[in-house]
């Protein structure tokens, strides 16, 4: 009998395991379907971290999480490699510009260091930017990116030192239910793992796990392709992670290379992990419109990769106990923001299990019950 079974050994599952063990609940088993942990979406993330969201709860999750990432080595061990190069959002649409100004006011009220910039400020920061149609920009100086694999590895190492167990090549294939509770997790080989709580931290596979328990699959996987240039000395100065909001094109430096991408919002949900080279033409068209200098950059095909977003209908995570299964706990659906919100989520889920309810941040708007409402509050700032 395990007190808690966590499905998924990515950054979310390992953070939850650590936070449970740190509070004295080390009778935890993490199930990982792969031969090696931290191989899924965590390892394939761009790993951006930012405070710039349209919903207060996401800003709150970021405020706590980024502060923890700043002190990760001293508090957890391992390495987070937090690079606070900033996030820069470029806006050219009047309606969007008005919304982003409101967002910045909210973010500042909550304590985030975010500011509004004029087009000429953008030109000073990144002279290679075409600013002729820009209305303005928002910049978060504490934003940036981290080493997602390093963070997840640090959480897992510390959790195992505290007594947490990891079972590799172990797939959750079903649940044994009794009344409104999960009493055991069925795994490959027909092995039953009795438990007091089960946590769905399966990332893009969270919807499939929910269906095993007879629950709706609100989380769906979507392919995201990340492209990389060859070393590009034409942009030799530091740049923030920069997003052209209208197109969705983003880029940041990765050593001497430029990492870039853009979500294909018309692509249906799938587990497709093949690189989309045809989409690259559309990405480059948008990127060159804003940063013409990129035309001189060569593409490093061997450095490009594919990952999966775990999207929900409102692009908000699903957290907390399920109303129909009292000991089934959601920690999924982060919609591209799982890396940056893993520290806060680990603590919140530990509170939810050990205290009966998460308390550090009010997560009521993130519970699965919201999907029975006629109106969903969507997170608008999704890349």
N, C-alpha and C positions, 0 to 999 in steps of 0.2 A: 504494500500500500504506500503510494507516494502522496504527500500532502498536495503537491501541485505538479501537474504535467503541462509542460509548455510545448506547443507544436510550432517548431521553427527555431533554428539556431542562427538567425541573422542578427542584425543589430538590435531589433526590438526584443526578440526572445532572450538574448543574452543580457540586455539591460534589465529586463524584468527579473530574470533569475538572480542577477547580482543584488538588486534592491530587496528582493525577498530574503536572500541569504544574509545580507547586511543587517537586516532586522531580526535575525535569529531563525528564520524559516528556511533552513538549508535542505529540507527533505523535498527536493525539487528534481525532476527529471526533464531534460530537454530532449525532444525527439527531432532528429535531423534526417531527412530522406536521402541526402547525398552522402558519399563516402567521406567527404571533408566538409566541415562546417564553414559558414560564411562564404558560400559560393554563389548564392542567388542574387537578388536585387541589391543587397548591401555591397557586394563586391563590384557591381556594375553601375554604381551610382556616380553621378557627377559630384555629389557630396556637398552641395551648396548649403549654407546656413544663413538665415536672414530673419530680420524682424518685420519685414515689410509685407504685411498681409491686410486683407480687407475685413477680417473678423477678429474681434478682440481675443477670443480664446486661442487662436493660433499665435497671436503676438505674445500672449502670456506663456504659452508653451515654449516659444523661442527665447523669451527673456530668461527663463530658468535654465533651459538647456544650454544655451550658448555660454552662460556664466559657468556652468559645470564643465563644459568643454575647455574653457580657459584654464581650469585648474585640474584637468583630467589626470595628468601624470602624478601630481602630488596626492590626489584623492583616491585614485583607482590603481595607478600604475599603467605601464604601457605608454602608448603615444597617440595623441589626437591630431597632432600636426595642424593645429588651427591657424589658418592664414586669413587674418582679418583685412583683406584687401578692399572690402566694401562691395555693395551691390548697387548698380546704377540702372534705373528704369527710365527709358527714353519714351516720351509721350508726344504724339502728334495729332491725336484726336481730341476735339474740345470736350466732348462728354466724358471721355476717359480721364482727361486732365482734371476736370472738376472732381471726379471721384477720387483720384489719387491725392488731390489736395486735402480732401476730407479724411482719407486714410492716414495721411501724415499727421494731421491734427490728433487723430485717435491714437496713433502709435506714440507720438510725443507725450500725450497725456498718460499713457501707461508706463512711460519711462524709457522708451527706445530712442536712441540717438539717430534720428532720421531728419533730413532737411530737404527743402525744395531748392532746385537749382534753375537758373536761367539757361537758355541755349548757349550763351557765351561762356558760362561756367563749364558746360559740357565740353566745349571746344578747348578750354584751358586744360581740362583733365585728360581728354583724348582728342588731340588735334586732328586725328584721322577720321573723325566722325563728320558725316554730312548732316548739317544742322539746319538747312534751309527751311524745312517744314516743321521743325520741332517747336512745340509750345513751351516745353519745360521738361524737367526730370526730377526724380527723387533719388536721394543717395543715403544709404545707411553705412556709416563708417565702421560699425562693429560687425557688419556682415562679412561673408567670405566663403571659405570652404574648408573642409577638414579631410582627414584620412579615415574614411568610413570603416575600412578593414581593421585599421589600428584601434579604433574605438571599440568595435565589436570584439576583437581579440582581447583587449584589455578587460572588458566586462566578463568575458567567458573565463579567462585565466583566474581572475579574482573570485568569481563565483565558484569555480571548481576547488580553489583553495579553501573556500568556506564550506565545502561539502556537496555542492550541486553535482549531479551526474549528467553526462551527455551520452546519448545513444545514437551513434551514426548508422546510416543505412536502415533507418527505422521509419516506416511510413505509417501514418495514422490511416487506417482503412475503415474505421467505423467507431461507433460509441455504443456502450451498453447503458441504457436508460432505466431509471426506476422512479416513477412519478415525475417530478419536475427537476430531477437531478441526473447528472452523468455519474455513473458509479465506476465505469472503467473505460479505458481507451483500447480499442482493438487495433493491433498493428500487424504488419506483414508477417506471415508465418502463423497467423491465427493466435498470436500471443495476446493475452489480456493484461492490461496494466491498470489495476484499481487505483482510484485517486479521489481526493476530496474536492479538488478544483481542476479544471482544465482551461488553459489559456490558448486562444487562437491567435497566434502571432506568425501565421504562415505567409504573410506578404501577398504576392499575387495569387497564391493558391488558397487564400483565406476563404473565398467564396465556395470553393470545392469542399473545404473542410466544414463550413457551415452546413452545406447540403447533406453531409454525412450524419449530422445531428437532426436533420429534418427542418432546418431553418432556411430562410431566404438567402440567396447569394447576392448580397448587395455589393460585394467587392468583385471587380472584374479586371483582368490583366490587359494592358495595352503596351504594344511595342514602342520603344523609344531608342532612336539611333543617335550615337554620339560620334562626331567626326573630329579628325585631328590633322592639322597641317604639319608639314615638315618644319624643322627649325626656321623661324621667320624673324630675321634681324630688322626688318623694316619697322616693326613696332618693338623698340628696345626698352621703352620705359614701362613702369608698372601700370597695369590697368585693373579696374574693378571687374567683377563679374557683371557684364553689361547685357541688358535685355532691351530689344526693340519691341515695345509692347504691342504695337499694331500687328506686326507679323509673327511675333513670338520667337524671332531669332535671338540667340544668346551666344556669348563667347566669353572666355577667360583665358589667361595664360596658363600653360602647363609647362614649367621650366622655360625652354626657348620656343616651344610650340604654341599654337593657338588651338584650344579646344572649342568646338562650336556645335550647334544643333538647333533643331526647331521641331516641335511636336506636329505630327500629322493628325489633325483632329478629325479627319474624315475616315481614318482607318478603323475598321471594326475591331472589337475585342478579340484577342487571340494570345496564344503562348508562342507565337512566331519569334524565333531568335535568329533569323537570317538577316544579314545586313541589307538595308534597302538602298541600293545605289541609285535607283531611279529617282527616289525622293531627294537625293542630294542636289539635283538640278534646281528644284524648287527652293531648297534651303539656301543655296548659293545666290540665287536671284534676289532673295530678300536680304541676305547678308551684304551683298555687293552694293545694293541700293543705299544702305546705311554706312557701310565701311568699304568704299571703292578700293582701298589699298589691298584688300584681301585677294584681289585678282592676281597679285604677284606671288601669292603663296602657293606652294605645292602641297598636294594631299598625301599624307602618310597613311596609305590604306591599311597597313598592318597594325597601326595603332588605333584604328577605329573599332568601336564595339557596340553591342546591343544590350539593352536592359529592359526591364518591365516596370511600368507604373502599376500600382494597385489602386484603381480609381473607384470612387463611390459616386452616387448620383449628384451629390452636392460638393464633391471634392473636399470633404471633411472626414477626419478619421472616425472610426467606430470604437468607442472605449466603454468598458464597464460590463457589469453582469447583464446577462440576457434576461428579459422579463419572463420568458417561458421555461428557461433552464437556469435555476438559481445559482448554480456553481459553474456555469459556462461563462467565461469572461472574454470579451472581445478586446483585441489590441491590433487593429488592422485598418486597411483602407486609407493610408496616409497620403495618397494621391501625389506622390513625388516629394513629400516632406518628412519621410520617416527618419532619415539620417539626422536631420536637425532637431527633431522632436523626441528622439529616443531617450535622452536622460530624463526629461520630465515624465514621459510615459512610463518608464520603469518605476519611478517613485509612485506615480498615481495608481498603477495597477497593483503594486504592493499594498498601498493603502486600501484599495478596493477589496482585496482578499483578506488582509489581516485585520483591518478596522471596520469592515462592513461597508465602507463608502469612501471614495476618494475625497480628499479635503484640501490639498494644497491649492488646487485649481478646481473651480466648479465645472464638472464635465457633463452636466445634465443635458446640454445641447448636443453632446456628442454620443449620447446613448442611442441604441438602435431603435428605440421607441419613436424617434423623430420621423422615421420613414412612414409612419401611419398618419402624419400630419398632411394637410393639403398644401402647406407652404413650407418649402425648405429654404434656409438661409445659406446661400452658396458662397464658398470661398472664390473670389474673383481673381485673385492674384496667383494664378497657376501657370507655370511655364511649360 
